[in-house]
Amino acid sequence: MHGPENYRDRHADGVVEEAAEWFARVNDPAVDAGLRAAFADWLAASAEHVREYLQLAALHTDISELPGDTSTDELVRAFQSTPAGNIVPLVSQVPRKERVEGRKSSYPGFLAVAASLVIAAVALFLWQQSATVVYRTATGEQKSFPLPDGSLVTLNAVSELRLSFSDDTRDLELVSGEAFFDVAKNPQRPFRVLTGDTVIRALGTTFNVYHRHDTVSVTVVEGLVEVNQGPAPVRVAGGQRAQLDRASGAVAVVAANVQTDMAWRERRLVFESRPLSSVVSEFNLYNDTRLVLADAALNDVEVSGAFFANDPRSFVLFLQEARLARPRAGDGKGIELVLP
């Protein structure tokens, strides 16, 4: 006769096996609606199913990129009431990890797909409950997040993005930072990025939004967006950049150097006659070793050049050799810059 402990062990083993089996069954990118509905039914049947599935997915996908600060237990509770129709396949949108803790994954293709199913379902459930989903990155972090509509957003370091989708609209508020958007086309559901009182509208395109302090700029890589900060929207086409004046509400459209504006995605910083205060602020987004301007006279010194974002010491050496500034011994937590 088996005791309760043996029963619990056997039950837990069975859930693990079922979770692994579902990983395999949703491997097919052309997974049909019937299988998705069955998968949702299995998840909704028990909190243990959701918890085991998420734990298994965490071994092979960056499960830390779930929206906001939502915990696994909160996802479990949310998913218990998630309808089957909320399961959204995001094939090839979530990057998989080929190696986990030194060993090669035994599920080469389907793990990211399966994980994306549950992540998208939970996120969509939260959106439908009118909850705001928040994506954040810390110093030096850059992350990509697949959205349930098939769009993809990449956040630069120290950025915050709030998402609020409905049946009719796709709204995202870039609270602060920088983000690159690859938008899935859907003319019936406008895709809008909000920065303060500015609305950036796209139907299907790729574009970059920079929003730090009082500076807002929009670089369009491909397609067309509308920037609305006043009485009439301004159209910005591929290869152009819109520079917004928050005080006057004016929008200036100029030719963009797309490679320069997109260099941050390769962790490079490119400046052309930028004030040193602004350059230092950009470097500090990527590094724990802070650069500090100890002399106010350095604030407006102009800097031009291309630099590796994660190598502030090489940048300091450049300043020293160019006789723009020199380092001074600090408290060990940063590098103070003074007049040469």
Legacy VTK file of the C-alpha trace (Angstrom):
# vtk DataFile Version 3.0
C-alpha trace
ASCII
DATASET POLYDATA
POINTS 340 float
0.000 0.000 0.000
1.360 3.383 -0.951
1.468 6.180 1.641
0.485 9.795 0.988
4.114 10.823 0.414
4.536 8.191 -2.294
1.285 9.305 -3.874
2.409 12.939 -3.914
5.739 11.967 -5.429
4.080 9.900 -8.134
1.569 12.666 -8.816
4.348 15.275 -9.098
6.296 13.012 -11.443
3.192 12.654 -13.584
2.745 16.428 -13.853
6.397 16.811 -14.863
5.952 14.188 -17.583
2.766 15.852 -18.826
4.474 19.269 -18.941
7.364 17.808 -20.950
4.886 16.132 -23.289
3.103 19.427 -23.915
6.457 21.028 -24.702
6.875 18.454 -27.415
3.315 18.667 -28.754
3.438 22.415 -29.357
6.724 22.119 -31.232
5.020 22.405 -34.604
4.927 26.078 -35.730
1.652 25.249 -37.487
0.026 24.072 -34.258
-3.739 24.135 -34.843
-6.478 25.754 -32.783
-7.645 22.433 -31.402
-4.263 21.642 -29.905
-3.954 25.177 -28.492
-7.363 24.816 -26.867
-6.391 21.458 -25.364
-3.160 22.972 -24.084
-5.117 25.807 -22.456
-7.519 23.318 -20.874
-4.586 21.382 -19.403
-3.047 24.561 -17.995
-6.335 25.815 -16.549
-7.109 22.467 -14.935
-4.546 22.888 -12.170
-2.233 25.520 -10.717
0.383 22.772 -10.536
0.251 22.425 -14.321
0.968 26.118 -14.841
3.687 26.221 -12.188
5.466 23.133 -13.554
5.211 24.392 -17.114
6.667 27.799 -16.198
9.482 26.185 -14.231
10.310 23.935 -17.162
10.167 26.870 -19.577
12.492 28.849 -17.310
15.251 26.301 -17.963
15.237 27.018 -21.666
13.876 30.562 -22.089
14.537 33.844 -20.316
11.404 33.609 -18.226
12.580 36.694 -16.326
11.318 38.696 -19.277
7.724 38.120 -18.271
5.818 41.409 -18.181
6.318 43.681 -15.221
7.057 42.440 -11.743
4.592 39.565 -11.982
5.560 36.554 -9.868
5.070 32.910 -10.852
2.300 32.558 -8.265
0.509 35.588 -9.725
0.782 34.055 -13.190
-0.625 30.814 -11.828
-3.630 32.611 -10.371
-4.154 34.642 -13.521
-3.923 31.677 -15.824
-6.538 29.683 -13.888
-9.206 31.980 -15.336
-7.591 32.535 -18.754
-9.851 31.357 -21.621
-8.452 29.060 -24.301
-8.835 31.745 -26.941
-6.121 33.787 -25.255
-3.370 31.338 -26.244
-1.375 33.164 -28.907
1.461 31.388 -30.749
4.542 33.564 -31.183
6.570 31.322 -33.428
10.257 32.273 -33.631
9.676 35.494 -31.672
11.204 34.404 -28.348
14.919 33.613 -28.536
15.738 30.222 -27.103
18.817 29.337 -25.076
20.838 26.580 -26.651
22.682 25.882 -23.407
21.404 25.816 -19.850
23.864 25.665 -16.945
26.578 24.068 -19.063
24.474 21.373 -20.719
22.920 21.409 -24.173
19.154 21.602 -24.347
17.502 18.364 -25.428
14.560 20.309 -26.886
16.151 22.370 -29.642
13.164 23.987 -31.293
9.934 23.817 -29.431
10.839 25.163 -26.001
10.818 28.835 -26.937
7.597 28.346 -28.900
5.901 26.601 -25.977
7.123 29.173 -23.489
5.925 31.988 -25.714
2.458 30.444 -25.773
2.044 30.641 -22.037
3.788 34.022 -21.710
1.574 35.593 -24.380
-1.560 34.051 -22.899
-0.837 35.422 -19.435
0.126 38.846 -20.788
-3.011 39.048 -22.897
-5.130 38.027 -19.912
-3.628 40.829 -17.833
-4.196 43.354 -20.624
-7.823 42.289 -20.951
-8.250 42.888 -17.237
-7.191 46.526 -17.858
-3.937 46.019 -15.967
-0.890 47.920 -17.131
1.997 45.702 -18.150
5.381 47.280 -17.480
8.693 46.364 -19.098
11.889 47.740 -17.558
15.621 47.486 -18.128
18.369 48.304 -15.657
21.833 49.797 -16.142
23.566 48.038 -19.026
20.536 45.861 -19.905
19.025 45.535 -23.359
16.038 43.224 -23.794
13.602 42.221 -26.528
9.956 41.507 -25.727
7.508 39.790 -28.114
3.999 41.219 -27.980
0.788 39.194 -28.386
-0.029 40.922 -31.701
3.197 39.647 -33.258
5.113 42.915 -32.864
8.531 43.017 -31.239
10.000 45.738 -29.009
13.644 46.081 -27.975
14.433 48.251 -24.961
17.738 50.009 -24.458
19.351 50.334 -21.030
17.490 52.135 -18.210
14.173 52.272 -20.021
10.555 51.792 -19.015
7.654 50.915 -21.286
3.986 50.543 -20.258
1.628 48.559 -22.465
-2.144 48.763 -22.696
-3.786 46.790 -25.501
-7.501 46.628 -26.263
-9.642 45.120 -29.004
-9.363 48.351 -30.996
-5.986 49.877 -30.137
-2.389 48.982 -29.335
-1.043 51.681 -27.022
2.433 51.770 -25.493
3.802 54.522 -23.279
7.549 55.032 -23.356
7.873 56.567 -19.895
11.602 57.094 -20.302
14.458 55.619 -22.277
14.836 54.272 -25.782
12.981 51.572 -27.694
13.011 50.013 -31.145
9.658 48.825 -32.512
9.073 46.228 -35.225
5.331 46.545 -35.736
3.007 43.818 -37.019
0.604 45.239 -39.575
-3.031 45.550 -38.528
-4.823 48.628 -39.946
-7.866 47.885 -37.780
-5.805 48.247 -34.563
-3.577 51.338 -34.660
-0.167 50.959 -33.011
0.634 54.080 -30.966
3.635 55.041 -28.849
3.011 57.788 -26.301
5.731 60.020 -24.828
4.183 62.654 -22.610
1.821 64.654 -24.818
3.291 63.254 -28.049
1.579 60.468 -30.012
3.561 58.416 -32.545
1.285 56.320 -34.761
2.318 53.461 -37.054
0.368 50.877 -39.023
3.256 48.582 -39.940
6.829 49.723 -39.797
10.105 49.709 -37.883
11.135 52.790 -35.956
13.124 53.976 -32.948
12.000 56.341 -30.199
14.433 58.167 -27.909
12.908 59.813 -24.831
15.212 60.967 -22.061
14.878 64.147 -20.027
13.309 66.744 -22.342
14.622 65.174 -25.558
12.313 63.185 -27.843
13.292 61.961 -31.303
11.821 59.411 -33.691
13.928 57.653 -36.343
12.023 55.666 -38.972
13.972 52.748 -40.409
11.258 51.504 -42.734
7.674 52.474 -43.464
5.837 55.566 -42.293
4.781 57.020 -38.938
2.765 60.041 -37.891
4.030 62.230 -35.070
1.342 64.310 -33.410
2.356 66.924 -30.878
0.164 69.783 -31.995
-2.848 70.617 -34.114
-1.766 68.496 -37.108
0.275 65.265 -37.378
3.644 65.290 -39.141
4.561 62.355 -41.362
8.003 60.803 -41.051
9.194 58.294 -43.697
11.924 55.668 -43.736
15.380 57.250 -43.487
14.069 60.324 -41.691
14.211 61.528 -38.098
11.723 63.730 -36.287
13.145 65.954 -33.563
10.533 67.216 -31.120
10.657 70.508 -29.250
8.640 69.849 -26.101
8.390 73.538 -25.202
7.060 74.892 -28.501
5.400 71.726 -29.813
7.323 72.015 -33.100
8.397 68.886 -34.977
11.447 69.153 -37.266
11.921 66.375 -39.835
15.442 65.830 -41.180
17.387 63.133 -43.016
18.629 60.527 -40.546
21.817 58.533 -40.351
19.988 55.313 -39.520
23.159 53.348 -38.787
24.247 55.955 -36.258
20.830 56.147 -34.609
20.623 52.345 -34.393
24.208 51.850 -33.156
22.977 51.353 -29.572
21.599 47.939 -30.578
25.221 46.879 -31.130
26.234 48.538 -27.843
28.038 51.345 -29.644
27.713 55.073 -29.005
28.181 57.498 -31.882
28.323 61.239 -31.255
28.665 64.249 -33.517
29.376 67.543 -31.738
27.521 66.410 -28.612
28.034 68.248 -25.292
30.230 66.243 -22.948
27.519 66.330 -20.273
25.171 64.506 -22.653
27.859 62.015 -23.689
28.669 61.204 -20.054
24.968 60.632 -19.338
24.794 58.124 -22.194
27.864 56.210 -20.957
26.405 56.030 -17.461
23.378 54.155 -18.812
25.589 51.175 -19.592
28.144 51.030 -16.780
28.340 50.758 -13.013
31.571 52.746 -13.166
30.171 56.250 -13.307
31.690 59.171 -15.142
31.408 62.455 -13.238
32.139 65.950 -14.546
33.909 67.608 -11.617
34.385 70.909 -13.487
31.270 72.724 -14.720
33.312 74.150 -17.596
33.358 70.652 -19.139
29.588 70.474 -19.588
29.528 72.161 -22.987
32.756 70.717 -24.411
31.775 69.106 -27.721
32.649 65.486 -28.484
32.573 63.579 -31.779
33.421 59.938 -32.353
32.303 56.303 -32.058
32.859 54.378 -28.829
32.042 51.046 -27.202
29.275 51.638 -24.675
30.748 49.193 -22.141
34.249 50.662 -22.176
34.184 54.018 -20.353
37.926 53.837 -19.573
38.795 53.869 -23.276
36.559 56.901 -23.657
38.364 58.631 -20.786
41.679 57.835 -22.495
40.320 59.432 -25.696
39.407 62.597 -23.764
42.851 62.697 -22.219
44.692 62.242 -25.522
42.467 64.850 -27.197
43.216 67.246 -24.307
39.517 67.709 -23.654
39.549 66.423 -20.078
41.623 64.290 -17.742
40.707 61.805 -15.012
41.191 62.546 -11.343
41.422 59.973 -8.594
37.954 59.483 -7.109
36.406 57.323 -4.399
36.703 54.113 -6.416
33.027 54.140 -7.470
33.526 56.326 -10.495
35.883 58.387 -12.613
35.961 62.133 -12.062
36.782 64.285 -15.070
38.458 67.657 -14.702
39.920 70.248 -17.042
43.198 69.128 -18.696
LINES 1 341
340 0 1 2 3 4 5 6 7 8 9 10 11 12 13 14 15 16 17 18 19 20 21 22 23 24 25 26 27 28 29 30 31 32 33 34 35 36 37 38 39 40 41 42 43 44 45 46 47 48 49 50 51 52 53 54 55 56 57 58 59 60 61 62 63 64 65 66 67 68 69 70 71 72 73 74 75 76 77 78 79 80 81 82 83 84 85 86 87 88 89 90 91 92 93 94 95 96 97 98 99 100 101 102 103 104 105 106 107 108 109 110 111 112 113 114 115 116 117 118 119 120 121 122 123 124 125 126 127 128 129 130 131 132 133 134 135 136 137 138 139 140 141 142 143 144 145 146 147 148 149 150 151 152 153 154 155 156 157 158 159 160 161 162 163 164 165 166 167 168 169 170 171 172 173 174 175 176 177 178 179 180 181 182 183 184 185 186 187 188 189 190 191 192 193 194 195 196 197 198 199 200 201 202 203 204 205 206 207 208 209 210 211 212 213 214 215 216 217 218 219 220 221 222 223 224 225 226 227 228 229 230 231 232 233 234 235 236 237 238 239 240 241 242 243 244 245 246 247 248 249 250 251 252 253 254 255 256 257 258 259 260 261 262 263 264 265 266 267 268 269 270 271 272 273 274 275 276 277 278 279 280 281 282 283 284 285 286 287 288 289 290 291 292 293 294 295 296 297 298 299 300 301 302 303 304 305 306 307 308 309 310 311 312 313 314 315 316 317 318 319 320 321 322 323 324 325 326 327 328 329 330 331 332 333 334 335 336 337 338 339
